[in-house]
Amino acid sequence: MANKVVYSTVAGNAIMVKPASSTPIIALMFAKVLEMAGFPRRALSVITLPGSQMSKAVSDPRVSVVSLTGSTEAGLEVIRTGGIKQYIMELGGGDPAIVLSDADVGSAASKIVTGITSYAGQRCDSIKFIFAEPPVYDELKRRIVEELGRVRVGDPRESGVTMGPLIDEATADEVVKAAQDAVSKGGKLLYGGTRRGNYIEPTLVEVSKDVLPSLYLYRKEVFASIAAITEVNTIDEAIRLSNGRSYGLDAAIFGEDINKIRKLMRLLEVGAIYINDYPKHGIGYFPFGGRKDSGVGREGVGYTIESVTAYKSIVYNYKGKGIWEYM
């Protein structure tokens, strides 16, 4: 939200902020801080309505730009409602991590687990799929399970807790549904799945490359800490499985073979690729955004100003000279 407010207002726009219905307090507190800092009150409003009641604002012709972070389904509905105007949308995600045969397996496992469990997986750029070449597959799988075993789920205000709860029980239900779906189709539960209300252990399932595309986890975005690990014989298989989803937000690559990395960079249908690290957007130090059903445009404090600016070309025929003639 801070990212959206900054790039919108620095260009001179007034802005309406519609926070997620489950997290309005942060937006209200942020607006209060801006007011205390001297931000013009008439240039910022926070609207705490459900998304289903925002159609009048979205379709209003005085609203020139809509910037949305949310599900792909929400993005489609906003575009249908809003009509012709400018859109910046970060939509559904869930990222693949591709581990090459020459990767530092220990480092890759640690970073992949962080990418799975950070914010309890409630991030568009959370790692959901791990594709590894045969020489490192077994060790990587073992190390990821070990790293997951070090995660402590609970109240994040308590000492030693490293992963907090999910936003609601419905999201926890979806994790259980995705895990059960994978197991019912031949997948193997390697870790997690234990649940207590909104608290649920990070979950890892092992699935063959032939079964993976049929999974609920593959076809949908499960906004929680759950991932599938799959052995691939070649990077071409990793590319095919990564690109087979309707989403294309980010990807992570772990390894050193520059030829393989360059091929992956060229062929993966995503908006950003992280080499030897897990995906993380932060507040927009660099442009981020997806392809396919993962979004429209790019966000970032210094990269989205053009998208919230109305361009106006001025062609001045000075002293009767044509614009293609030299003075």
Secondary structure, DSSP 8 states (H G I E B T S, - for coil): -HHHHHHHHTTT--EEE---TT-HHHHHHHHHHHHHTT--GGGEEE----GGG-HHHHH-TT--EEEEES-HHHHHHHHHHH-SSEEEEE----EEEEE-TTS-HHHHHHHHHHHHHGGGG-STT-EEEEEE-HHHHHHHHHHHHHHHHT--BS-TTSTT--B---SSHHHHHHHHHHHHHHHHTT-EEEE---EETTEE--EEEE--TTTGGGSHHHHS---SSEEEEEE-SSHHHHHHHHHTSSEESEEEEE---HHHHHHHHHH--SSEEEESS----TTTSS-B--EETTEES-B-TTTSGGGGS--------GGG--TTS--
